[in-house]
Amino acid sequence: MPAVRATDRHGQERQVTLISAAQAPLYEIKANLFKALAHPARIRILELLSAAPDTLPL
């Protein structure tokens, strides 16, 4: 997979090697999911979406 340059949240530029989900260990995929959900507002949004009717106009 190709390496790309990315800037982290502190403004530091780093080289990152991209890997596909099939290549990443399951524990790493789960850890990234939990990091993405770490903020309480994101979890509340998911709760609201799961309680909403299945037919929402977009």
Helices and strands as residue ranges (DSSP letters): E 3-7, E 13-17, H 26-36, H 40-51
